[in-house]
């Protein structure tokens, strides 16, 4: 457990570097003025300049302050995303080794996230401190969505719910490393849905780089010592769900809907998480509530205390929410395919840490397959960068001719 606590410190440092802060009563009037001014700005491009504070956006002028600041901000977001995801993966697998109720475990995680953000939306009294005129303030701006806008987010929430359940099942039936090796195939589905839903197509060489990714995943799966068809199937299902979620989220963040267009990427995930909790709870209760007591008793019989198990479940709920919120904040600054590639690189880190932590055996062939998949991801990223550079150069030439 000491290694888990060391990782916790790393997570906290990464989150702090991202610049998250609490709204002070003295800032209320300035914050309120910024909020009022944003009512006149419904451009989806504002999503690109999401601030790191709980749900607010920075002015466009600040976003143009310099490339270095923006790059460091994005890097801090990605570091926090990676750190919280690794922490979550290790602790979640520990819980699943004891408690054999993956559906209820998933719902509890979503519920903890809902409580976490709900507390930040709750109005707090200012008591007139620091000259604040407002009687109350919130730690995070409260979303203002119509029923129609909420309904439009339900498909994203359904994808989140399906993907999270499938990911939990993959870790339940197999190792963390194997589940994440299979999930490196997510860019394949992201490309597919980008073409179908966003009408975004890439060059042939970009699509060709998907071949080593698929081949590496297939070879690593065939040589996996702890291979499980259920783990393979559920991990692949999570790829489909999460790739579709990223595409649908991107469409919503660029929506002409005023309420959704004003949402920061962090608040977008908060709303989607609550909807996913509402969608998942009935099914989880139907499937596992009748045997929940027996499952809990069986977990305690393995040597863990109830207090320890509850603490670990609480940790997974908080870290799950945090890594997903950072993932959505990253999605607000990069395109879906880049996000999928970064997600794949993150999985490499999760695979490496989990193999060392849980001491999972791995064959040379399995390592080779994983390496091929990683190289495929690198080639994929380079091909995308080259394609973007070519497109930008062509656009400049056209503009110059005009």
Wavefront OBJ file of the C-alpha trace (Angstrom):
o trace
v 0.000 0.000 0.000
v 2.959 2.360 0.468
v 3.443 2.433 -3.295
v -0.183 3.446 -3.677
v 0.352 6.368 -1.309
v 3.452 7.477 -3.226
v 1.354 7.464 -6.384
v -1.284 9.499 -4.547
v 1.306 12.199 -3.869
v 2.225 12.240 -7.564
v -1.452 12.625 -8.473
v -1.904 15.511 -6.078
v 1.184 17.243 -7.456
v -0.045 16.819 -11.023
v -3.456 18.193 -10.144
v -1.901 21.150 -8.376
v 0.247 21.894 -11.406
v -2.899 22.020 -13.508
v -3.813 25.166 -11.612
v -7.087 24.093 -10.037
v -8.226 26.529 -7.347
v -11.209 27.345 -5.173
v -13.306 30.396 -5.928
v -12.849 32.987 -3.189
v -15.673 35.329 -2.180
v -13.483 38.290 -3.170
v -13.434 36.983 -6.727
v -17.209 36.718 -6.969
v -17.909 39.993 -8.708
v -15.123 39.504 -11.246
v -16.279 35.916 -11.784
v -19.876 37.060 -12.160
v -18.893 39.698 -14.724
v -16.990 37.097 -16.724
v -20.003 34.795 -16.511
v -22.327 37.529 -17.766
v -20.012 38.360 -20.658
v -19.886 34.716 -21.668
v -23.664 34.774 -22.143
v -23.033 36.837 -25.279
v -20.401 34.431 -26.612
v -21.825 31.158 -27.878
v -19.015 30.305 -30.273
v -18.001 26.619 -30.035
v -14.407 27.745 -30.516
v -14.409 28.860 -26.882
v -14.217 25.197 -25.937
v -10.594 25.309 -27.081
v -9.734 27.794 -24.364
v -11.187 25.947 -21.376
v -9.654 27.088 -18.113
v -8.415 24.680 -15.485
v -10.541 26.159 -12.716
v -13.750 24.300 -11.974
v -15.717 24.820 -15.132
v -14.875 28.433 -16.094
v -13.321 29.516 -19.370
v -10.510 31.994 -19.797
v -10.860 34.983 -22.126
v -9.767 34.507 -25.710
v -7.026 37.114 -25.231
v -5.497 34.961 -22.504
v -5.602 31.943 -24.756
v -3.440 33.792 -27.269
v -0.868 34.848 -24.680
v 1.664 32.394 -26.031
v 2.239 28.852 -27.204
v 4.467 28.001 -24.249
v 1.764 28.642 -21.661
v -0.809 26.653 -23.597
v 1.586 23.763 -24.092
v 2.500 23.622 -20.400
v -1.169 23.770 -19.457
v -2.021 20.893 -21.778
v 0.978 18.904 -20.521
v -0.148 19.397 -16.912
v -3.622 18.163 -17.817
v -2.239 15.042 -19.466
v 0.091 14.315 -16.526
v -2.801 14.557 -14.062
v -4.949 12.362 -16.323
v -2.233 9.679 -16.495
v -1.455 9.759 -12.756
v -5.047 9.445 -11.586
v -5.742 6.690 -14.135
v -2.777 4.594 -12.942
v -3.823 5.064 -9.327
v -7.397 4.088 -10.138
v -6.386 0.974 -12.113
v -4.227 -0.439 -9.320
v -6.747 0.125 -6.541
v -9.727 -1.032 -8.635
v -8.046 -4.353 -9.398
v -7.310 -4.822 -5.687
v -11.000 -4.314 -4.888
v -12.146 -6.683 -7.655
v -9.832 -9.415 -6.345
v -11.807 -9.372 -3.112
v -15.302 -8.127 -3.974
v -16.940 -10.024 -6.857
v -19.651 -7.462 -7.669
v -18.368 -5.486 -10.695
v -21.735 -3.931 -11.574
v -22.314 -2.523 -8.085
v -18.669 -1.450 -7.941
v -19.156 0.514 -11.164
v -22.315 2.215 -9.913
v -20.674 3.212 -6.623
v -17.802 4.839 -8.526
v -20.225 6.824 -10.675
v -22.202 7.759 -7.562
v -19.116 9.042 -5.740
v -18.309 11.192 -8.755
v -21.870 12.558 -8.762
v -21.593 13.476 -5.073
v -18.159 15.023 -5.655
v -19.322 17.427 -8.317
v -22.733 17.955 -6.711
v -21.004 19.335 -3.633
v -19.092 21.790 -5.842
v -22.353 22.972 -7.427
v -24.021 23.523 -4.047
v -24.372 27.212 -3.027
v -22.181 28.282 -0.112
v -22.706 31.434 2.002
v -20.180 34.242 1.557
v -20.955 35.881 4.951
v -19.999 39.164 3.289
v -16.294 38.285 3.392
v -13.831 40.462 1.473
v -16.585 42.814 0.380
v -18.543 40.257 -1.622
v -22.020 41.514 -2.546
v -23.456 38.104 -3.398
v -24.964 36.064 -0.571
v -23.807 32.728 -1.973
v -21.179 31.332 -4.322
v -20.332 27.937 -5.808
v -16.989 26.226 -6.195
v -17.941 25.340 -9.762
v -20.306 27.260 -12.087
v -23.701 25.567 -12.179
v -24.660 24.316 -15.672
v -27.710 25.934 -17.228
v -29.235 23.322 -19.529
v -32.727 22.851 -20.897
v -34.490 19.488 -20.899
v -33.800 19.153 -24.627
v -30.093 19.808 -24.086
v -29.962 17.273 -21.267
v -31.655 14.737 -23.517
v -29.036 15.325 -26.208
v -26.334 14.293 -23.716
v -27.980 10.958 -22.902
v -26.227 9.081 -25.777
v -22.829 10.273 -24.453
v -23.806 9.161 -20.962
v -24.907 5.779 -22.292
v -21.509 5.331 -23.979
v -19.731 6.338 -20.774
v -21.810 3.886 -18.731
v -21.291 1.043 -21.208
v -17.572 1.735 -21.528
v -17.002 1.936 -17.778
v -18.936 -1.255 -17.076
v -17.033 -3.047 -19.854
v -13.667 -1.782 -18.549
v -14.467 -2.945 -15.029
v -15.517 -6.351 -16.383
v -12.277 -6.611 -18.367
v -10.226 -6.085 -15.181
v -12.533 -8.437 -13.287
v -12.016 -11.349 -15.701
v -8.362 -10.668 -16.590
v -5.289 -8.730 -15.548
v -4.994 -4.951 -15.708
v -2.152 -5.324 -18.219
v -4.084 -7.596 -20.591
v -7.196 -5.420 -20.489
v -5.143 -2.344 -21.369
v -3.247 -4.116 -24.156
v -6.575 -4.909 -25.822
v -7.754 -1.355 -25.271
v -4.821 0.047 -27.267
v -6.993 -0.713 -30.319
v -9.240 2.259 -29.532
v -7.811 4.502 -32.325
v -9.210 2.004 -34.848
v -12.750 2.702 -33.686
v -12.058 6.414 -33.305
v -11.079 6.608 -36.974
v -14.176 4.657 -37.929
v -16.554 6.883 -35.976
v -14.720 10.062 -37.072
v -15.475 9.098 -40.671
v -19.065 8.051 -40.019
v -20.157 10.802 -37.631
v -17.786 13.749 -38.151
v -17.143 13.116 -41.853
v -13.462 13.449 -41.026
v -11.147 11.332 -43.182
v -7.389 10.827 -43.090
v -4.673 9.915 -45.573
v -4.011 6.306 -46.561
v -0.701 6.195 -44.718
v -2.507 7.201 -41.520
v -4.947 4.335 -41.851
v -2.063 1.985 -42.724
v -0.501 2.606 -39.315
v -3.539 0.976 -37.727
v -2.350 -2.411 -39.017
v 0.558 -2.836 -36.544
v -1.730 -1.719 -33.729
v -4.287 -4.394 -34.564
v -1.594 -7.008 -35.273
v 0.244 -6.280 -32.041
v -2.914 -6.515 -29.959
v -3.880 -9.789 -31.653
v -0.409 -11.327 -31.138
v -0.208 -10.192 -27.511
v -3.664 -11.644 -26.856
v -2.747 -14.984 -28.422
v 0.336 -15.295 -26.185
v -1.280 -14.005 -22.989
v -0.713 -16.448 -20.108
v -3.848 -15.299 -18.292
v -5.970 -15.045 -21.451
v -9.722 -14.720 -20.939
v -12.302 -14.478 -23.689
v -14.549 -12.482 -21.372
v -11.741 -10.032 -20.657
v -10.963 -9.723 -24.389
v -14.616 -9.209 -25.342
v -15.389 -6.676 -22.643
v -12.167 -4.719 -23.243
v -12.941 -4.510 -26.969
v -16.498 -3.437 -26.149
v -15.109 -0.631 -24.010
v -13.034 0.495 -27.019
v -16.198 0.870 -29.070
v -18.062 2.691 -26.302
v -15.278 5.112 -25.374
v -14.366 5.937 -28.974
v -18.003 6.692 -29.676
v -18.228 8.726 -26.479
v -15.260 10.877 -27.543
v -16.806 11.575 -30.939
v -20.243 12.376 -29.528
v -18.713 14.559 -26.810
v -16.750 16.490 -29.403
v -19.914 17.069 -31.401
v -21.720 18.302 -28.288
v -18.846 20.618 -27.330
v -19.065 22.116 -30.832
v -22.842 22.204 -30.739
v -24.868 25.213 -31.744
v -26.913 24.660 -28.587
v -26.287 27.655 -26.336
v -26.288 25.731 -23.064
v -23.946 22.982 -24.234
v -21.682 25.428 -26.083
v -21.162 27.362 -22.835
v -20.267 24.213 -20.877
v -16.607 23.683 -20.115
v -15.229 20.229 -20.841
v -15.038 19.590 -17.069
v -18.681 20.481 -16.496
v -19.685 18.489 -19.561
v -18.194 15.373 -18.020
v -19.853 16.173 -14.676
v -23.291 16.242 -16.269
v -22.584 13.139 -18.341
v -21.304 11.285 -15.260
v -24.540 11.987 -13.390
v -26.608 10.787 -16.335
v -24.462 7.638 -16.589
v -25.059 6.992 -12.885
v -28.816 7.271 -13.408
v -28.695 4.933 -16.427
v -26.513 2.276 -14.782
v -28.054 2.062 -11.307
v -31.304 0.210 -12.156
v -29.509 -2.508 -14.134
v -26.805 -2.957 -11.481
v -29.397 -3.320 -8.723
v -31.344 -5.828 -10.790
v -28.282 -7.974 -11.555
v -26.302 -7.925 -8.315
v -28.336 -6.548 -5.399
v -29.863 -9.956 -4.473
v -26.404 -11.469 -3.944
v -24.643 -8.325 -2.698
v -24.586 -9.409 0.956
v -23.088 -12.818 0.177
v -20.490 -11.197 -2.113
v -19.473 -8.740 0.619
v -19.165 -11.510 3.227
v -17.021 -13.531 0.815
v -14.704 -10.535 0.386
v -14.278 -10.130 4.144
v -13.552 -13.862 4.454
v -10.443 -13.329 2.292
v -8.770 -11.301 5.030
v -9.644 -7.690 4.224
v -11.602 -5.676 6.778
v -14.800 -3.838 5.939
v -13.199 -0.464 6.732
v -10.245 -1.164 4.436
v -12.486 -2.283 1.590
v -14.732 0.763 1.955
v -11.687 3.059 1.939
v -10.384 1.483 -1.271
v -13.800 1.743 -2.913
v -13.941 5.434 -1.957
v -10.463 5.965 -3.441
v -11.507 4.332 -6.724
v -14.584 6.556 -6.910
v -12.604 9.772 -6.459
v -9.696 8.770 -8.714
v -12.072 7.472 -11.388
v -13.915 10.770 -11.492
v -10.740 12.838 -11.453
v -8.981 10.976 -14.268
v -12.098 11.141 -16.437
v -12.594 14.841 -15.795
v -8.981 15.502 -16.770
v -9.517 13.312 -19.856
v -12.485 15.466 -20.885
v -10.477 18.624 -20.255
v -7.775 17.236 -22.537
v -10.407 16.419 -25.139
v -11.459 20.060 -25.034
v -7.990 21.073 -26.256
v -7.110 18.387 -28.832
v -8.893 16.536 -31.628
v -10.497 13.098 -31.004
v -7.789 11.083 -32.758
v -4.961 12.813 -30.856
v -6.922 12.173 -27.689
v -7.199 8.480 -28.615
v -3.456 8.254 -29.280
v -2.687 9.916 -25.930
v -5.102 7.491 -24.320
v -3.191 4.592 -25.881
v 0.162 5.898 -24.605
v -1.410 6.228 -21.169
v -2.381 2.565 -21.356
v 1.272 1.654 -21.919
v 2.102 3.359 -18.623
v -0.760 1.534 -16.883
v 0.422 -1.802 -18.343
v 4.007 -1.292 -17.170
v 3.078 -0.148 -13.663
v 0.495 -2.916 -13.162
v 2.890 -5.666 -14.282
v 5.472 -4.461 -11.774
v 2.986 -3.879 -8.957
v 0.990 -7.120 -9.274
v 3.975 -9.155 -10.530
v 1.959 -10.542 -13.435
v 3.876 -13.054 -15.598
v 4.269 -12.059 -19.250
v 5.799 -13.990 -22.142
v 8.367 -12.626 -24.582
v 5.782 -12.977 -27.328
v 3.314 -10.980 -25.265
v 5.892 -8.248 -24.745
v 6.656 -8.275 -28.478
v 2.981 -7.945 -29.396
v 2.542 -5.074 -26.966
v 5.658 -3.374 -28.350
v 4.400 -3.706 -31.925
v 1.094 -2.124 -30.909
v 2.937 0.761 -29.224
v 5.141 1.317 -32.282
v 1.981 1.335 -34.382
v 0.581 4.073 -32.163
v 3.795 6.082 -32.572
v 3.649 5.730 -36.368
v -0.006 6.674 -36.243
v 0.792 9.855 -34.314
v 3.618 10.789 -36.697
v 1.398 10.181 -39.733
v -1.288 12.424 -38.269
v 1.221 15.194 -37.569
v 2.591 14.953 -41.102
v -0.917 15.050 -42.547
v -1.825 18.125 -40.515
v 1.389 19.898 -41.543
v 0.686 19.172 -45.208
v -2.894 20.427 -44.903
v -1.763 23.614 -43.149
v 0.877 24.267 -45.813
v -1.651 23.777 -48.602
v -4.091 26.139 -46.879
v -1.393 28.827 -46.643
v -0.584 28.482 -50.342
v -4.241 28.860 -51.289
v -4.553 31.908 -49.068
v -1.388 33.445 -50.546
v -2.707 33.015 -54.098
v -5.842 34.914 -53.194
l 1 2 3 4 5 6 7 8 9 10 11 12 13 14 15 16 17 18 19 20 21 22 23 24 25 26 27 28 29 30 31 32 33 34 35 36 37 38 39 40 41 42 43 44 45 46 47 48 49 50 51 52 53 54 55 56 57 58 59 60 61 62 63 64 65 66 67 68 69 70 71 72 73 74 75 76 77 78 79 80 81 82 83 84 85 86 87 88 89 90 91 92 93 94 95 96 97 98 99 100 101 102 103 104 105 106 107 108 109 110 111 112 113 114 115 116 117 118 119 120 121 122 123 124 125 126 127 128 129 130 131 132 133 134 135 136 137 138 139 140 141 142 143 144 145 146 147 148 149 150 151 152 153 154 155 156 157 158 159 160 161 162 163 164 165 166 167 168 169 170 171 172 173 174 175 176 177 178 179 180 181 182 183 184 185 186 187 188 189 190 191 192 193 194 195 196 197 198 199 200 201 202 203 204 205 206 207 208 209 210 211 212 213 214 215 216 217 218 219 220 221 222 223 224 225 226 227 228 229 230 231 232 233 234 235 236 237 238 239 240 241 242 243 244 245 246 247 248 249 250 251 252 253 254 255 256 257 258 259 260 261 262 263 264 265 266 267 268 269 270 271 272 273 274 275 276 277 278 279 280 281 282 283 284 285 286 287 288 289 290 291 292 293 294 295 296 297 298 299 300 301 302 303 304 305 306 307 308 309 310 311 312 313 314 315 316 317 318 319 320 321 322 323 324 325 326 327 328 329 330 331 332 333 334 335 336 337 338 339 340 341 342 343 344 345 346 347 348 349 350 351 352 353 354 355 356 357 358 359 360 361 362 363 364 365 366 367 368 369 370 371 372 373 374 375 376 377 378 379 380 381 382 383 384 385 386 387 388 389 390 391 392 393 394 395 396 397 398 399 400 401 402
